[in-house]
Amino acid sequence: MKKRTKYLMGIGSIVVATLIFVAADHIDAPGSMGTSADIADYFAFEPTEGANETTFIVDLQSNVLPDLAYGTFDEDVLTEINIDLDGDLIEDTVIQAIPRNGRMFFFGPATPGQTGLNGPVLMDAALGDVEISDATAIVETTAAGVKLFAGPRQDPFFFDFFQFNAVINPAMDAAPRGFLPSGEAEDTFDGANTLSIAIEIPNSLLGTPTATNALGITVYNTWVTTNRKQ
């Protein structure tokens, strides 16, 4: 398998994104761009302050611009959410998601048999499944209180892509210019979609974190990988 990885460090009572995490990393390597192996964004947070659940959202990139066609989840791509509980940056538990016949199947959270390598699908740790939906979002809630979603969602970032390129490469424009004020900037990705996988899961199923961040706050350290079948 080939693996793509994106990291997110916790900074909250459970986990919240920090400034060291570069979100919206659209269109990664040529080998994964335009497919659901390309990780666009990754979010992990408490759904409400003081909640006993954690929400994980993985945005997998298809094509970016609104006038391009979007693909579907690739059945040869396994998405894996890795969670470190003790601060050694080695996954202690994982959640996996893989699509089959219009549904997204989830496995875990479970201790991986191997760490740092591409392990098999955790077939003996089924978590639940949900129909892959689009215009009308379908959310499945399991008996354990886990909420699951999979399907295309609008790109969450406002970004004036062409103006950004004019700023970093003045040769593209007649004269160097700065960023435009909010009333003049264009959201290049307005109407564009990513392929999203969302899980809201009780913390009791994830395990108790003992890792601490730079502020001394107990957190889950978490990152996401995509693994393509070879």
N, C-alpha and C positions, 0 to 999 in steps of 0.2 A: 504493500500500500504506500501511496504518497501522502504526506501530511502537511496541512497548513495550520498555523498556530496564531492565535491572538491572545494577548495577556490583559488581565484586568486585576489591579490590586485593590484590596478593600481599604476603606477609610470611613468607618462608621461602626455602629454597634453590631451590625452584621456585615454589610458590604455596600459600598457606594463607589462610583467611579471617581478617580482623582485626575489631576491635570497631567500626570505622566502618561495617561492612557490616551493614545491618539485615535479618536473615533473617526468614522467615515473614511476608512482606508479603502476606497473603492478601486476595483480593478487591480488586483495584485499581480501575480506572475502570469506570463503568457500561457502557461500550462493549466491555469485554473480560471482565468478571466472568462466571463460569459457563461459560467457554469455555477451550480450550487456548491462547488467546492471552494469558491472564493468567498472568504469571510469579509463582509463589509463592516458590520458594527457588532459590538457585544456589550450588553448592559446587565448588571446585577445589582439589585437594590431591594430595600424593604418596601412593600407596597404602600404601607402607611407607617408613620413614626411609631416605634415601639412594637411593631408587629412581630408575630412569632412565625412568620413565613418569609421566604426569600423568592423574588422573581428573577428569572433568567430569561433574557431575550437575545437570540442569535439572529442577526440579519445576514443572509447569504446572498451574494450578489449575482444577479443575472446581468443583462445589459443595462446601461445607466440612463441614457437620454430618453425623454418621454416618447419620441417618435420611433423608437426601436422596439421590436417584439421582445417579450420576456419569455424565458424558458420555464421549466417546471423543475421540481426537485428530482435530482438524479438518483435513481435507485442503486447506483454503485457507490454512492457517497454516504459515509457514516459520520454524523456529527457527534462530537463528544465534549461534554462540559466536565472539566477537571476541577476538583475541589481539594485544596490543601488545608488541613486542619491544624497542623503543628508548626508551620512556618519554615519548613525545609524546602519549600517550592517543589515538592514531589507529591503527586496526586494521592490522596488517601481514599477518596471515593469518586466515582464517576457516574454521570448520567449520559445515556446514549440515545440517539434518535436516528431512525432510518425509514425512508418511505417505501411503501409497497402498495401497488394497486389503488392509488388515490387516498391512502391513509398514511399517517405518520405514527410509527410504533416507537414507544419509549421503553427503556430498560434502566434499572438501577433505582436509587443510588446504591452502588455496591463497590466493595473493595476490588480493584483490578488485580488479575492474576499476575500481570506484568506492569511495571511502571516505566514511563519514558519511551515505550514502544507501542506499536499498533496492535492492540489485543483484539480478540474476537468479540462479536456481539454477545452481550450478556443474556443469552436466551433463557437462563434459569432465574432471571431477575426482572421479569416483565413488570412494567410500571403502569402501562395503559396505552391506549391509542385513540386517535381522533381523526375524523374526516378532514382532508385538506380542503379548505374553503377559501373563497375569495370575496365576492361582493358582500355577502352576509357571513360574518365571522361565526364559526361554530366552535364553541368552547366545551370540552368534555371535562367533567369533574369525577375523579375516581372515588372509590369507597374510602381511600385513605386521605381524602381532602386535597388531592393534587389536581390543579387545573392545567389543561393542555390545549395548545392551539398550534396550527401550522397553516401557512398560506401567504399569499402576497399582501404586503402592506405598503402604504406610501412611505417613501424615503423620509426619514425624520429630520433631515438637516436642511437649513436654508443656506445656499451656497451659490454665489455668483461666479461660476466656474470660468467663464470667458474673461471676465474682468480680472480675476485672479491671475490668469495666464498673461494678461497684458501687463500686470504689475511685476511679475517675476521675470518676464521676458519682454523688455521694451521694444525689441526688434519686431515684435508682432504688431505693434501699433505705431502710428505716425509719431507720437511723442509719449514719453513715460507719463503714466497717470497713477493716482492713488486709488484706494478703494472708494466706491461710490456711497453716498449717504443712503440711509435705509429707504427713503422715498424713491430713489432712482435705481437701486440695485435690483437685479433680476434673480429670481430663484430658478437656477438652471434646471434643477431636478424636480420642479413642481410637477406633480402628476406621475413622476417616476416611481417605480416600486422596487422593493427588495423582497426576497423570499424569507419569511420570518418563521422562527420556531420560538414559542413562548411556553414557559413552565412557571407556575407558582406552586411552591412546595413547602410544607411545614418544616421548620428548622429541626424538629425532632427526628426527621428522616435523614437529615444530612449529617448529623453528628455534632458534637460540641467543639467549636473552634478554640484552640489555645494560641494561635498565631497572633502577633501584635504588629501593628504598623508603626510608622515613625512617630506617631502621636501617642503611642502606648495604648491604643484602642484595640480590643479583641475583634478579630475579623476572620472571615473566610477569604483566603487567597484563591482566586479562580481564574481559569483561562479556558479557551475553547479551541478545539482542533477539528479539522475535517480530514477524513481518511478515504482515499479512493481505492476501490478494488482494482487490482492489476490482473 
